[in-house]
Amino acid sequence: MYRLLSFCILLLFVFQGCTSTIKVEPIKKVQTSSKKIFEQEDTMIVFALRAEQIGDFKSAAKIFNELYEKSQRKDYLYRSLQNNLYLKQNEEVVSRIEALNMQEDYVLARLKIVSLIEMRRFNQAQLLALELLKKSKEVKDYVLVSEIYTIQEKFDTALKYLESAYLKDYHEYILDRMSIILFVNLQRKKEAIAQLETHTRVHGCSVLICKRLIAFYGNEDDIDGLLSIYLRYYKINSNPKIAKKIVQLYEYQQEYVKLMLFLQKNHNDDETLLRLYISSKNYEKTFPLARKLYEKTGKLKFLAESVIYEYEGQKNKNSKEFLRNISFKFEELLAQDTNHLYLNYYGYILIEHNVDIKKGMGYVKKALKLEPNSSYYLDSLAWGYYKLGKCEESFRIIQRVVTLEGGDNPEVLEHYEAIKKCKGK
C-alpha cells in the first residue's frame, strides 16, 4: 500500500498546489521582481533551469544552493532541496534542513516530512506532520497527514483529515482522494458516489469529478448513472468519443426519442440521426439530412436516401411537378450508380404513377438481371404488365412472387388480388 502514495503528485500538491484555490509557496518562480543581489544571478538561474530540463538534478541542486548562499533567497533553497528529493537523496535533505534550524519554515517542514515518508520512517513523519498542521491549519497539511495514514492503511483516519481539508475550500482533488478511499479501501461505494454527486450539484461537474463518477458507475454497471454523468461531461467537453458513449447508452436503453433529441441538439452523429429518422418514418426530416450528408461526404448512398425519402415523404405523390422533379433526381443518381435497388425503385415510380410504364419496366428488368429472384422486383414487373393490360403475363409472374420470400408483403398481396381479377375478366 505504500506505493499508493504517488511521490510526484504529493510534491505537486504540497509544494506547488493544484489550483489557485490553494495558497502555495513560489517554488517554481526562482526569480523575484526585486533587483539582482549579485551580478551572475540571472546566468546561474539559466544554468540551473537548463540542468533540470535535461534531468541533471545533481547540478541543478548544487547551482540553486549556490544561489541561496549568495542571495539568502529561500526560493533557491527550496528548489535545491526539491532536486535532492528527485534524486532520492532523502538523508541529505533531512540533514540539510535540520542544520538550517528554521523551525517556523513550513515549506522546509513539508520537504522534511516527504523525505521521511520516502525513507519509510512513517511514525516520525506523522508526528512532524501533525505538529505542522497544528501551526499552519493549511489545506495542504491536512492532505499530507492523510497521505501518511493512507500509507499505513489507516483509511478511516486518513478520510477524516481529508474531510476536514475538503470543508475548508471544497477542492476537487481532495474530494477525489476521499472518494477513492471510500470506494476502494473502505468499500463504502454508495457513499463515495453520493459525495461526488453532491459536489457536482453545488460546484458543477469538472473533468476530474466526471471521470471519477464514470469509473465508479461503470464498476457498478449502473447504466442510468453512466448516462447521466456522460451527458454532464459532454457539456464541458464536447468530444466525439463522449458523444459516441451517450449514443451507445441511449441505444442500450432503447431510449430512441431521447437519443433523437440529443442528436438534433448537438449534431454530433448525423448518420445515427438519419437512421432514427428512417426507422421512425420521419421522412420530412430524413431527405434534407441525407442530402446534407451527401454534400458533406460525397457518398452516393446518402444521395440515394435523400431522393428515396423525398418521394416517401411527399403527401401528393401524383403531382406532375413533383414527379418531374423526383424523376430528374433519380436519373441524376442512376447516372452515377446503377444499384439494382435504385433501378427498381425508380422503375416502380414510373409504373405506379403512369409516368412512363414501359420505361419503368426497362429499369425493373435491369434490376432483375442483377437480382433475378427478388420478389419485390418481380412484383414491380408484374405490376407493369398489369398497367399495360397484359393480365396473363402479369398473373404468371405474380404467382411466382407469392411463393418467394417477401411474397406475403401487404402491397404484393394487394397487387396479387388486382391482377387475379384482371385475369379473370
NUBA-476116 format. One line per field, with one value per residue (C-alpha): residue in three letters; x, y, z; residue number from 1. Coordinates in steps of 0.2 Angstrom, whole numbers, padded with zeros to 4 digits. Layout:
N
aa	c(ALA,...);
xx	c(X,...);
yy	c(Y,...);
zz	c(Z,...);
i	c(NUM,...);
This chain:
425
aa	c(MET,TYR,ARG,LEU,LEU,SER,PHE,CYS,ILE,LEU,LEU,LEU,PHE,VAL,PHE,GLN,GLY,CYS,THR,SER,THR,ILE,LYS,VAL,GLU,PRO,ILE,LYS,LYS,VAL,GLN,THR,SER,SER,LYS,LYS,ILE,PHE,GLU,GLN,GLU,ASP,THR,MET,ILE,VAL,PHE,ALA,LEU,ARG,ALA,GLU,GLN,ILE,GLY,ASP,PHE,LYS,SER,ALA,ALA,LYS,ILE,PHE,ASN,GLU,LEU,TYR,GLU,LYS,SER,GLN,ARG,LYS,ASP,TYR,LEU,TYR,ARG,SER,LEU,GLN,ASN,ASN,LEU,TYR,LEU,LYS,GLN,ASN,GLU,GLU,VAL,VAL,SER,ARG,ILE,GLU,ALA,LEU,ASN,MET,GLN,GLU,ASP,TYR,VAL,LEU,ALA,ARG,LEU,LYS,ILE,VAL,SER,LEU,ILE,GLU,MET,ARG,ARG,PHE,ASN,GLN,ALA,GLN,LEU,LEU,ALA,LEU,GLU,LEU,LEU,LYS,LYS,SER,LYS,GLU,VAL,LYS,ASP,TYR,VAL,LEU,VAL,SER,GLU,ILE,TYR,THR,ILE,GLN,GLU,LYS,PHE,ASP,THR,ALA,LEU,LYS,TYR,LEU,GLU,SER,ALA,TYR,LEU,LYS,ASP,TYR,HIS,GLU,TYR,ILE,LEU,ASP,ARG,MET,SER,ILE,ILE,LEU,PHE,VAL,ASN,LEU,GLN,ARG,LYS,LYS,GLU,ALA,ILE,ALA,GLN,LEU,GLU,THR,HIS,THR,ARG,VAL,HIS,GLY,CYS,SER,VAL,LEU,ILE,CYS,LYS,ARG,LEU,ILE,ALA,PHE,TYR,GLY,ASN,GLU,ASP,ASP,ILE,ASP,GLY,LEU,LEU,SER,ILE,TYR,LEU,ARG,TYR,TYR,LYS,ILE,ASN,SER,ASN,PRO,LYS,ILE,ALA,LYS,LYS,ILE,VAL,GLN,LEU,TYR,GLU,TYR,GLN,GLN,GLU,TYR,VAL,LYS,LEU,MET,LEU,PHE,LEU,GLN,LYS,ASN,HIS,ASN,ASP,ASP,GLU,THR,LEU,LEU,ARG,LEU,TYR,ILE,SER,SER,LYS,ASN,TYR,GLU,LYS,THR,PHE,PRO,LEU,ALA,ARG,LYS,LEU,TYR,GLU,LYS,THR,GLY,LYS,LEU,LYS,PHE,LEU,ALA,GLU,SER,VAL,ILE,TYR,GLU,TYR,GLU,GLY,GLN,LYS,ASN,LYS,ASN,SER,LYS,GLU,PHE,LEU,ARG,ASN,ILE,SER,PHE,LYS,PHE,GLU,GLU,LEU,LEU,ALA,GLN,ASP,THR,ASN,HIS,LEU,TYR,LEU,ASN,TYR,TYR,GLY,TYR,ILE,LEU,ILE,GLU,HIS,ASN,VAL,ASP,ILE,LYS,LYS,GLY,MET,GLY,TYR,VAL,LYS,LYS,ALA,LEU,LYS,LEU,GLU,PRO,ASN,SER,SER,TYR,TYR,LEU,ASP,SER,LEU,ALA,TRP,GLY,TYR,TYR,LYS,LEU,GLY,LYS,CYS,GLU,GLU,SER,PHE,ARG,ILE,ILE,GLN,ARG,VAL,VAL,THR,LEU,GLU,GLY,GLY,ASP,ASN,PRO,GLU,VAL,LEU,GLU,HIS,TYR,GLU,ALA,ILE,LYS,LYS,CYS,LYS,GLY,LYS);
xx	c(0000,0015,0016,-0002,0006,0012,0028,0027,0008,0012,0026,0015,0001,0010,0023,0016,-0003,-0016,-0026,-0026,-0038,-0023,-0010,0007,0025,0033,0045,0043,0047,0065,0067,0058,0054,0067,0084,0098,0108,0124,0130,0129,0112,0102,0116,0116,0097,0098,0111,0101,0084,0093,0101,0083,0077,0089,0087,0104,0096,0113,0120,0103,0103,0121,0118,0102,0111,0125,0111,0104,0121,0125,0107,0099,0083,0073,0066,0083,0085,0068,0072,0089,0081,0067,0081,0088,0071,0070,0087,0080,0094,0082,0095,0104,0088,0084,0102,0102,0085,0090,0106,0097,0087,0072,0058,0044,0048,0033,0040,0056,0045,0035,0051,0057,0041,0041,0059,0054,0040,0051,0063,0048,0050,0032,0030,0042,0034,0017,0022,0030,0015,0003,0014,0015,-0004,-0007,0003,-0002,-0020,-0017,-0027,-0011,-0005,-0022,-0018,-0001,-0006,-0020,-0007,0003,-0011,-0016,0001,-0001,-0018,-0027,-0040,-0054,-0042,-0035,-0053,-0056,-0041,-0047,-0064,-0058,-0047,-0062,-0073,-0061,-0062,-0071,-0056,-0060,-0043,-0046,-0064,-0057,-0045,-0059,-0070,-0056,-0053,-0072,-0075,-0059,-0052,-0067,-0080,-0092,-0097,-0114,-0107,-0092,-0104,-0116,-0102,-0096,-0114,-0117,-0102,-0107,-0124,-0116,-0100,-0103,-0095,-0077,-0067,-0059,-0075,-0085,-0071,-0071,-0090,-0089,-0077,-0087,-0104,-0095,-0088,-0106,-0114,-0126,-0132,-0143,-0129,-0117,-0129,-0132,-0114,-0109,-0122,-0115,-0097,-0102,-0107,-0089,-0080,-0090,-0078,-0085,-0079,-0090,-0105,-0102,-0104,-0120,-0127,-0122,-0130,-0147,-0147,-0144,-0159,-0169,-0172,-0174,-0184,-0171,-0157,-0165,-0167,-0149,-0143,-0154,-0147,-0129,-0127,-0113,-0119,-0130,-0128,-0136,-0149,-0153,-0156,-0168,-0177,-0179,-0184,-0197,-0203,-0200,-0197,-0199,-0183,-0174,-0172,-0164,-0152,-0147,-0144,-0133,-0123,-0121,-0114,-0103,-0096,-0099,-0106,-0119,-0129,-0134,-0139,-0150,-0158,-0161,-0171,-0180,-0186,-0191,-0203,-0208,-0212,-0222,-0240,-0246,-0236,-0247,-0242,-0235,-0222,-0216,-0215,-0204,-0193,-0191,-0188,-0174,-0166,-0167,-0159,-0145,-0142,-0143,-0130,-0118,-0124,-0134,-0138,-0152,-0162,-0162,-0166,-0181,-0187,-0187,-0194,-0209,-0212,-0213,-0225,-0236,-0239,-0241,-0227,-0219,-0224,-0213,-0198,-0201,-0202,-0185,-0177,-0185,-0178,-0161,-0163,-0169,-0153,-0144,-0156,-0167,-0175,-0181,-0199,-0200,-0193,-0204,-0219,-0214,-0213,-0230,-0237,-0230,-0238,-0255,-0254,-0252,-0267,-0256,-0265,-0260,-0241,-0244,-0253,-0239,-0226,-0236,-0240,-0221,-0219,-0231,-0221,-0204,-0198,-0207,-0222,-0233,-0230,-0247,-0243,-0238,-0254,-0264,-0256,-0260,-0279,-0280,-0270,-0281,-0296,-0289,-0285,-0302,-0310);
yy	c(0000,0011,0015,0021,0037,0045,0054,0066,0070,0073,0085,0094,0096,0100,0112,0119,0117,0110,0126,0144,0139,0133,0146,0140,0145,0151,0136,0137,0155,0156,0174,0188,0206,0214,0219,0206,0204,0199,0200,0182,0178,0178,0167,0155,0153,0149,0136,0128,0128,0120,0107,0102,0102,0089,0079,0084,0086,0085,0100,0109,0106,0112,0128,0133,0130,0142,0154,0153,0155,0171,0179,0171,0169,0155,0151,0145,0134,0126,0122,0115,0103,0098,0092,0082,0074,0070,0061,0052,0059,0059,0058,0073,0083,0079,0083,0100,0105,0101,0110,0126,0126,0136,0129,0140,0137,0127,0123,0116,0106,0098,0094,0085,0076,0070,0064,0054,0046,0041,0033,0024,0032,0034,0037,0051,0059,0058,0067,0081,0082,0083,0096,0106,0105,0112,0128,0130,0124,0124,0113,0105,0100,0090,0081,0077,0070,0060,0053,0046,0037,0031,0023,0015,0008,0018,0023,0029,0041,0047,0050,0061,0073,0074,0078,0092,0099,0097,0108,0122,0125,0111,0107,0093,0085,0082,0075,0064,0057,0055,0045,0033,0029,0027,0016,0006,0004,0005,-0002,0012,0013,0022,0035,0038,0041,0051,0063,0066,0069,0081,0091,0091,0099,0113,0116,0108,0093,0096,0084,0076,0073,0067,0055,0048,0046,0037,0025,0021,0020,0008,-0003,-0004,-0007,0007,0012,0026,0034,0032,0041,0055,0058,0057,0070,0082,0078,0082,0099,0103,0093,0090,0077,0065,0050,0056,0058,0041,0034,0043,0036,0019,0021,0028,0013,0001,0008,0009,0027,0032,0048,0055,0049,0058,0074,0073,0071,0085,0097,0093,0087,0076,0060,0064,0046,0039,0053,0048,0030,0035,0046,0032,0019,0031,0036,0054,0056,0075,0077,0062,0068,0085,0077,0064,0077,0086,0071,0068,0086,0083,0066,0063,0046,0040,0031,0047,0054,0039,0040,0059,0055,0040,0048,0064,0053,0043,0060,0068,0069,0072,0059,0061,0079,0081,0094,0083,0068,0078,0084,0067,0058,0071,0067,0048,0049,0060,0046,0032,0041,0038,0022,0008,-0001,-0014,-0006,0011,0004,-0005,0010,0022,0010,0006,0025,0027,0012,0016,0034,0031,0042,0030,0012,0004,0015,0010,-0009,-0007,-0001,-0015,-0028,-0021,-0023,-0041,-0045,-0041,-0050,-0062,-0070,-0054,-0055,-0036,-0033,-0047,-0039,-0022,-0031,-0040,-0023,-0015,-0029,-0026,-0007,-0012,-0023,-0039,-0049,-0066,-0062,-0052,-0066,-0079,-0068,-0063,-0082,-0085,-0069,-0075,-0091,-0081,-0073,-0056,-0063,-0060,-0041,-0032,-0022,-0038,-0047,-0031,-0032,-0051,-0048,-0035,-0045,-0061,-0051,-0044,-0061,-0067,-0054);
zz	c(0000,0002,-0017,-0016,-0012,-0028,-0024,-0038,-0035,-0017,-0021,-0034,-0021,-0005,-0013,-0029,-0027,-0038,-0042,-0037,-0023,-0013,-0007,-0011,-0010,-0026,-0028,-0047,-0048,-0045,-0049,-0040,-0046,-0035,-0041,-0043,-0027,-0037,-0055,-0060,-0053,-0069,-0078,-0064,-0064,-0083,-0080,-0065,-0075,-0090,-0079,-0073,-0091,-0096,-0080,-0072,-0055,-0046,-0055,-0053,-0034,-0032,-0043,-0033,-0017,-0023,-0027,-0010,-0001,-0011,-0010,0005,-0005,0001,-0016,-0021,-0006,-0008,-0026,-0022,-0009,-0022,-0034,-0020,-0017,-0036,-0034,-0019,-0008,0007,0021,0013,0013,0031,0037,0027,0034,0052,0050,0045,0061,0053,0065,0058,0040,0034,0017,0024,0036,0022,0012,0028,0030,0012,0014,0030,0020,0006,0019,0027,0043,0045,0063,0063,0048,0056,0072,0062,0050,0065,0073,0057,0055,0072,0067,0049,0048,0030,0017,0010,0028,0031,0014,0019,0036,0027,0015,0029,0037,0020,0018,0035,0029,0042,0030,0042,0050,0033,0027,0042,0038,0020,0025,0036,0022,0010,0021,0020,0001,-0007,-0018,-0031,-0029,-0010,-0014,-0027,-0014,-0002,-0015,-0019,-0001,0002,-0014,-0015,0003,0014,0001,0005,-0013,-0012,0000,-0012,-0027,-0016,-0011,-0029,-0035,-0021,-0026,-0044,-0039,-0029,-0039,-0056,-0064,-0068,-0079,-0064,-0055,-0070,-0075,-0057,-0057,-0074,-0067,-0052,-0061,-0074,-0060,-0053,-0070,-0067,-0084,-0078,-0068,-0083,-0095,-0083,-0080,-0098,-0103,-0090,-0095,-0113,-0108,-0103,-0116,-0132,-0138,-0151,-0141,-0127,-0138,-0145,-0127,-0125,-0141,-0136,-0119,-0126,-0139,-0125,-0115,-0131,-0127,-0146,-0143,-0131,-0142,-0157,-0146,-0141,-0159,-0165,-0152,-0154,-0172,-0167,-0176,-0191,-0198,-0182,-0183,-0201,-0196,-0182,-0194,-0206,-0193,-0186,-0204,-0201,-0220,-0220,-0209,-0217,-0235,-0231,-0218,-0231,-0244,-0231,-0228,-0246,-0249,-0234,-0238,-0256,-0253,-0265,-0253,-0245,-0262,-0265,-0247,-0250,-0266,-0260,-0244,-0253,-0263,-0247,-0238,-0251,-0247,-0265,-0275,-0290,-0293,-0310,-0305,-0291,-0302,-0314,-0301,-0292,-0309,-0313,-0296,-0299,-0316,-0309,-0296,-0309,-0320,-0305,-0298,-0306,-0290,-0293,-0278,-0286,-0303,-0296,-0285,-0299,-0311,-0300,-0298,-0317,-0317,-0302,-0307,-0326,-0330,-0342,-0339,-0352,-0347,-0329,-0334,-0343,-0327,-0317,-0330,-0327,-0309,-0311,-0321,-0306,-0293,-0304,-0289,-0280,-0275,-0275,-0292,-0299,-0291,-0300,-0317,-0314,-0310,-0326,-0336,-0327,-0330,-0349,-0348,-0351,-0337,-0342,-0342,-0326,-0317,-0322,-0313,-0298,-0295,-0293,-0282,-0268,-0267,-0263,-0248,-0246,-0256,-0241,-0241,-0240,-0256,-0265,-0259,-0265,-0282,-0282,-0279,-0293,-0306,-0302,-0305,-0321,-0327,-0323,-0333);
i	c(1,2,3,4,5,6,7,8,9,10,11,12,13,14,15,16,17,18,19,20,21,22,23,24,25,26,27,28,29,30,31,32,33,34,35,36,37,38,39,40,41,42,43,44,45,46,47,48,49,50,51,52,53,54,55,56,57,58,59,60,61,62,63,64,65,66,67,68,69,70,71,72,73,74,75,76,77,78,79,80,81,82,83,84,85,86,87,88,89,90,91,92,93,94,95,96,97,98,99,100,101,102,103,104,105,106,107,108,109,110,111,112,113,114,115,116,117,118,119,120,121,122,123,124,125,126,127,128,129,130,131,132,133,134,135,136,137,138,139,140,141,142,143,144,145,146,147,148,149,150,151,152,153,154,155,156,157,158,159,160,161,162,163,164,165,166,167,168,169,170,171,172,173,174,175,176,177,178,179,180,181,182,183,184,185,186,187,188,189,190,191,192,193,194,195,196,197,198,199,200,201,202,203,204,205,206,207,208,209,210,211,212,213,214,215,216,217,218,219,220,221,222,223,224,225,226,227,228,229,230,231,232,233,234,235,236,237,238,239,240,241,242,243,244,245,246,247,248,249,250,251,252,253,254,255,256,257,258,259,260,261,262,263,264,265,266,267,268,269,270,271,272,273,274,275,276,277,278,279,280,281,282,283,284,285,286,287,288,289,290,291,292,293,294,295,296,297,298,299,300,301,302,303,304,305,306,307,308,309,310,311,312,313,314,315,316,317,318,319,320,321,322,323,324,325,326,327,328,329,330,331,332,333,334,335,336,337,338,339,340,341,342,343,344,345,346,347,348,349,350,351,352,353,354,355,356,357,358,359,360,361,362,363,364,365,366,367,368,369,370,371,372,373,374,375,376,377,378,379,380,381,382,383,384,385,386,387,388,389,390,391,392,393,394,395,396,397,398,399,400,401,402,403,404,405,406,407,408,409,410,411,412,413,414,415,416,417,418,419,420,421,422,423,424,425);
